[in-house]
Amino acid sequence: MARSNANDKLDNGTSPPAPPAASEMKYEAALAELEQIVHNMEGGQLPLEESIAAYRRGSDLLRHCQQQLSDAERKIQVLENGALRDFDSASGEAQ
């Protein structure tokens, strides 16, 4: 059962808004949130339930960031002799 405390509610008694889905976030925002989660977890001050929720959120953010980087890698093109060629990440050369 999740623990409730005064910080879980806004001044008007409502819960804070849920964070956006990782898949809807820009890379930079997802990475910043992931870094904050890591910092909070390394501090060791989170209760067990919050640690589990933070771990799950961090896993989603990490997966999203890795996908964003993979997608960007596929989009990179290299200008070679006046022609754009796809970049081959395996060999590090233009195709």
GUMAR-73696 format. One record per residue: residue in three letters; x, y, z of N, C-alpha, C in turn. Coordinates in steps of 0.05 Angstrom, whole numbers, plus 32768, in hexadecimal, padded with zeros to 4 digits. Layout:
BEGIN
ALAXYZXYZXYZ
...
END
This chain:
BEGIN
MET80117FE98000800080008000801280198000
ALA800C802C7FEF801C80447FEC801880568004
ARG802D8062800D802C80758023802380908018
SER8013809E8027800A80B98020801680CD8033
ASN801F80E38028802880F8803A801E8113802E
ALA80238128803D8019814280368025814C801C
ASN803D814380148049814C7FFC803C813F7FE3
ASP802C812B7FE6801F811E7FD08007812D7FC5
LYS7FFE81417FD37FE781507FCC7FED816E7FC8
LEU7FE0817B7FB67FE381977FB27FD381A67FC8
ASP7FD781C07FCA7FC981D07FDF7FAB81CC7FDF
ASN7F9F81C87FC87F8281C57FC67F7881A97FCC
GLY7F8A81977FD37F83817C7FDB7F8381687FC4
THR7F8B81717FAC7F8C815E7F957FA881537F93
SER7FAA813D7F857FC481307F807FD381407F6A
PRO7FEE813F7F6B7FFD814D7F567FF7813F7F3B
PRO7FFA814D7F257FF581407F0B8009812A7F05
ALA800181167EF7801281007EF08027810A7EDC
PRO804081007EDD805481087ECA804C80FE7EAE
PRO8055810B7E99804F81027E7E805A80E67E79
ALA804E80D87E67805980BE7E5F807480C27E53
ALA808680B07E5880A280B27E4E80A280B57E30
SER809080A77E22809080A77E05808880C27DFA
GLU807C80D37E0A807480EE7E01808981037E07
MET809E80FC7E1480B281107E1C80C881137E08
LYS80D3812B7E0780EB812F7DF7810381227E06
TYR8117811B7DF6812F810D7E01813A811C7E19
GLU813E81367E16814C81467E2B813C81467E45
ALA812181487E43811081487E5B8110812D7E68
ALA810F81187E58810F80FD7E63812A80F77E71
LEU814081007E65815A80FB7E71815D810B7E8B
ALA815381247E8C815481347EA4814481277EBB
GLU812D811D7EB4811C810F7EC9812A80F67ED2
LEU813680E77EBF814480CE7EC6815B80D47ED9
GLU816A80E97ED3818180F17EE5817780F97F01
GLN816081067F028155810D7F1C814C80F57F2C
ILE814080E17F1E813880C87F2B815080BA7F36
VAL816580B87F26817E80AB7F2F818980B97F48
HIS818A80D37F47819380E37F5E818380DD7F77
ASN816880DD7F74815780D87F8B815A80BC7F96
MET815D80A97F858160808D7F8E817B80897F9B
GLU819080957F9081AB80937F9C81AC809F7FB8
GLY819A80B37FBD819980BF7FD7818F80AC7FED
GLY818080987FE4817780847FF78161808D800A
GLN815480A38004814080AE8016812380A7800D
LEU811F809A7FF7810480937FEE80F9807B7FFC
PRO80E0807C800480D48063800F80D2804E7FFA
LEU80CF8035800280CF801E7FF080BC80217FD8
GLU80A380287FDD8090802B7FC7809880407FB4
GLU80A280577FBE80AB806C7FAC80C480647F9C
SER80D580547FA880ED804A7F9A80E580387F83
ILE80D180277F8880C880147F7380BB80247F5C
ALA80AB80387F63809E80497F4E80B380587F3F
ALA80C780637F4D80DD80727F4080ED80607F2E
TYR80F280477F36810180347F2580F1802E7F0C
ARG80D7802A7F0E80C780247EF780C7803C7EE3
ARG80C380547EEF80C3806C7EDE80DF80707ED1
GLY80F4806B7EE0810F806D7ED58114805A7EBE
SER810980417EC1810C802D7EAC80FE80367E93
ASP80E680417E9680D7804B7E7F80E680627E71
LEU80F180747E818100808B7E76811980827E68
LEU8127806F7E74814080647E68813A80577E4D
ARG812580477E4C811E803A7E338117804F7E1E
HIS810880637E26810180797E13811A80887E09
CYS812C808E7E1B8145809C7E138155808B7E00
GLN815880727E06816780607DF4815A805E7DD8
GLN813F805E7DD88131805D7DBE813580777DAE
GLN8134808D7DBD813880A77DB0815480A97DA3
LEU8168809F7DB2818480A07DA88187808D7D90
SER817A80767D91817B80637D7B816E806F7D62
ASP8157807C7D65814980897D4F815B809F7D43
ALA816780AF7D54817880C57D4A819080BA7D3B
GLU819B80A47D4481B280987D3781AB808F7D1A
ARG819380857D17818A807C7CFD818580947CEA
LYS818080AC7CF5817A80C37CE5819380D37CDD
ILE81A980CD7CEA81C180DC7CE481CA80D67CC8
GLN81D080EC7CBA81DB80E97C9F81F580F87C9E
VAL820780EF7C8D822180FB7C8A822381077C6E
LEU822E811F7C6C8232812C7C52824D81227C47
GLU824D81147C31826681097C26826681107C08
ASN827A81207C00827D81287BE4826481357BD9
GLY825781457BE9823F81537BE0822581437BE1
ALA8226812A7BEA820E811A7BEB820A81107C08
LEU81F081107C1081E981067C2B81E880E87C2A
ARG81F580DB7C3C81F580BE7C3F81ED80B77C5B
ASP81E080A17C5E81D980977C7981F280907C88
PHE81F280957CA28208808E7CB3820580727CBD
ASP821980617CBB821980467CC5822680467CE0
SER821580437CF5822080457D118232802D7D17
ALA822E80177D0A823F7FFF7D0F825C80037D07
SER8260800F7CEF827B80137CE68285802F7CEB
GLY827380427CF1827B805D7CF68280806D7CDC
GLU827780627CC6827C806F7CAC826280737C9D
ALA826380867C8A824C808A7C78824980737C65
GLN8230806C7C5F822B80567C4C822A80617C30
END
